[in-house]
Amino acid sequence: LALRAPPSETRECAMPQAGVVPRPTVEPELVTFAERLADEAGKIIRTYWRCPIDIESKDEPGRPVAESPVTIADREAERAMRALISSKYPSHGIYGEELGQVNVDAEYVWVLDPIDGTKSFITGKPLFGTLIALLRHGRPVLGVIDQCILRERWVGANGRTLMNGKQVTCRGAPRLADAMLYATTPHMFAPGDEETRFAILREKVKRPLYGCDCYAYALLSSGFVDLVVEADLGVYDYCALVPVVACAGGRITDWNGEELTLHTAKEANARVLAAATQSLWAEALEVLSDLTGSHPAPPSTSFLSHGPSLLAGGLLGAATAMALLRAVK
């Protein structure tokens, strides 16, 4: 029985990979302020946790999952964070999921997703998170994933990722055949080549799992998950994840291996690949990249794909049964 080694909490982050531009240093006061934002959002979110709450639907045509829920907790938490930013750093821009964009051409821009995983939140499952990113010239340099119910917080900046104050490091499988893969839902991949590529990748890993939203990336950064592959993400969904994963020694890019920034959202088509190891990232990238290319259809496990063989087997079984009955008579 092969056992996963416990994740390291003291090892320095991996050296930058070839072609990866080092991220600029973030001032300590900005890191402290990001945690203050998470504290404020968490206080608000906890007041609505597992309480009766009105749920509205947002329709976003053109997305594989066009409907998404929003609550008063989402909006109040974002409103509180925006107020703190505007007061402390009035020259900084803000890009929020619920309340829009302000001054996003500024040198520093805060990207906010008050509740990433609202479906988990409204169903009482504590696997959602508050995402806070600080971008400098459009590049994520500081990221926070905060799970306010479990009181778990990951902060990535300045070459290291801390979980509740202790350094964590990615530790994962070197190849797809041994990897544990997470995605929020198999329905997030657009029909056609995108859905096909994910299906091919899913068949190559040891075990696919679903349902963690941003929490899967946090677990990857702590050494418990090997691979996260998703699509249909917004800027506010992925910006905070980039420093958390990268500063823990992992690799996170779009499906073509390009850097994820504020300005590449359209080019990336909201597709994210995060891996605990460089070799695993490279193997997954080979499957996912260049969506204009051709890939063989993935193995199908649907009833329809086996319909003719199942029907033939059923008819053969019925014929055999009838023959046995006649022999008994």
N, C-alpha and C positions, 0 to 999 in steps of 0.2 A: 504493500500500500504506500503510494507516494504522498507525502505530506508537504503542504506549502510551508516554507520557512516563515517565521514571524517577521512582520515588516520591521525594518530598522527605523529607529527614531533619532539616531545620532549621526549617521553617515552624511557627508556633504552631498549636495545635489550633483547629478551627473554633469560632466563638462558639456558645453554647448556642442551640438552636432554640426557637422559640416554644412555650411549654407544657412545656418541659423544665426540671425543677428542678435547679439546680446542685448538685453533690455536695460534701459537706463536706470540708475539708482533712484529710489523713491525716498523722499524725506521722511524721517520717523514720524513727524507730526501728521503727515498725510495718512500713514498707516493707522495711527491712533484714531484719527478722525473717521476713517472708514469703519473701524470697529464701533465707534460711537454711533454711526448711522445704523449699523446692524443691531446695536442695543435698543435704539429707539424703535426700529421696525419690529423687533421681537416683542417688545412690551405691548404694542398694539395688536399684533397677530395673536398673541396668547389670550387676549381678552375675548376673542371670537372663536377660540378653539373648541370644537365639538359643542357648539351652541347653535340654536336655531338661527339661521341667517338667510337673507334673501340672496338668490343667485341669478345673475343676469347672463345672457348669452351674447358673445361677440361673434359676428359672422365675418369671415375673411375669405371671400371667394378666391378660387385659384389655388388654395392650399389643399393637400391631400386630406387633412382633417380641418374642414372649413369652420366648424363651430368650436368655440372655447368659452369656458365660464369665467366670470369675474365677480368679485364680491366687494363689500364695503371694506373688508380687511385689506384687500389689495390696494384700494385707492387711498385709504387713510394712512397706510404704512408708507406708500410712495410720497404722499403729500407731506408727511412729517420729515422724511429724508430730504426732500427738495427744499423745505423751509430751512433746514440746518445748513445745507450747502449754500443757498442764496445768502444767508446771513454771514457765514464764515468766509466763503470764497465767492464773492459776487461776480468776479471775472470768469469763473469757471462755467463751462457748458454743462447741460444736463440732457440726457437721453433716457426717457422713462417709458416703460411699456404701457402704462395706463394713462399718463397725463402729458405725453408728447415731448417735443424737443425744444430746447432753448440754447442758442449760441453754440451750436455743435461744431463750429469752425474754430473755436478757442483752442489754445495750446493744451489745456487740461479739460477733459470732459468726463463727467461721472455717468456711468451707464447703470440703470437700476431696473431690477425685476423684483418687486416686493415679495411675490409668492410664485416661484417657479415650481409648477406642479399643483396648480389650483384644484385639479380634479382629485388629487390625493388629499389636499387640505379639506375640501368639502365632504369627503367620505371618511374623514377621521383617521387617515393614515399618515403617520409622521415621517414621510419620506419626501416632503417638499423642502424648499429652501429659499432664503432670501439671497439674491445675487447682487453684488456691488462690485463694480469695476471702475478703476481710474485709468483713463486713456491719456497718453501724451502724444500729441501730433497723430492721433488716430490709432496708436498702438496700445494694447492693454499692457500696463506695467504693474498693476496692483489688482488682485482679485480676492473677493471674500465669498465663501459659501457658508451660510449660517443656517443651522437647523435649530430653531428657537425652542422647540418642544423637548427635544433630546438634549439640549444645551451643548451642542457640538458645533464648532466653528473652525473652518479652514481658512487661513490667510496666506496667500502667495505673493511674495515681493522680494526684491533684492537677493535673488538666488536661492531662496529656501521657502518651504511651505511649513507652516505651523498648524497643528491641530490642538486647540485648547492650550496653546503655549509650548507644545513639544514638537520638535521637528519630525516630520514624516517623509518617507521616501517611497517612490514607486518600486514595486518588486513583483515581477510577473513572468509568465511563460515566454520562452524565446520563440515559439512557433505556434501557428494557428491550431494545429491538431491538439495542443494541450491547453488552449485558451478558454477562459470563461468570458463570454461576450454579453454585454448589456446594450439594450436600446429601450427607450421609453415605451414604444409600442410598435408592432410590425406594420401598423396602419399609417405610420408617418412617412413612408416611402412612396413617392409618386408612381402610379402605374407605368409600366414600360421598363426602360433600361435601368432606372434607379432602383425600382423594386426587384428587378432581376439580379442586379449586382449584389444587393444585400442578401438575397436568397442564396446566391452562390457562396458568399462568405459564410453565411449561417451554416451551410452544410459542411464547411471545412473546419469549424471550431469544435471543441470538445462539448460545450454546453451553452446554448443561447438562453438568455434570461431577459425578462421585461419588467418595467414598471417603476423605475427609481428616479426619473427626471435627473436633476442636477446631482442628486445624492450618489449616483453611480460614479460620477467623476471624482467626487470626494473620496469614495472608497478606493478608486483606482490610485489616487494620490497617497493613500495610506497603505497600499500594498495588498489589498484584498481582491481587486478586480484587475483583469488583464487588458481588456479592450472595451471601448465604448464607441459605437458607430450609430450616427443619427442623421436625420435630414429634416427639412422643414423648420429650421430654427431661426429665430430672429436675432438681431444684434444683441439685444438685451438677454438672450438665452445663452450666448456663448462667450461674451467678452470676459466675464469674471472667471470662467473656467480656464482660460488660457494661462494666466500666471499661476493658478493653483496647480495645474498639471505640470507645466513646464518647470516651475521652481521645485517640484518634487522629483525631477529627473525624468519625467515622462515626455512623450512627444504628442503634440496636438496641432492638427492642420485641417485644411479642407480635404476633399476626396482626391484632389490633384497634387497634394503635398505642399500647397501654398499657405502662407501665413494668414491667420484670421485677424482681421482688423476692422475698424469702423468702415473703412472705404472699400473693402473687398467683399462686403456682404452679398452684393448682387452677383459678382463673379463666382463666389463660392457656392451660390445657389443654396445657402443655408445648410450645407452638408458638412458634418464634423466627423473626424477620425481621431480618437485619442487612444494611445497605447502605452503600456507600462515599460516596454522595452523597444529599442531601436529596431531590432530584427523583426519583432512582431508588427511594428508599424509598417516596415518596408514590405512585408509579405501581404498585409491587408491592403496596402496602397496599390499593390500590383493587381488585386482583384477589383478595386473600386475606381481606379483612375481612368481618365480619358473616356468619358461617357459617349463619345462619338464612335468609339471602336466597337467591335463585335465580340460578344461572349456567348458561349453555348448556353442554352436554356438550363436552368437549375433542375435538379431532380425534383419531381413533383410527388407530393404525398396526398393529393386530393383524391376523392372518390372518383371524380370524373375522369382523371387521367388513367385510372385503372378500370374504368367502366367496362370495356369490352372483355378484359380477362376475367373480371369478377362475374360478368353475365355468363360467359362461357363456363366458368367453374360452377355457377349455380345451376345451369341447365344440365351439366354433366352429373352433378350431384343428384338432381331430381330424377334423371334417367336411371341412375344406379339404384336409387331407392325404389322406383317402380319395378325394376327387374327383380329385386330382392323380394318384394311383396308377391309378385307372380310366382316366384320359386317356392315361397312358403305355402301359397295356396295349392 
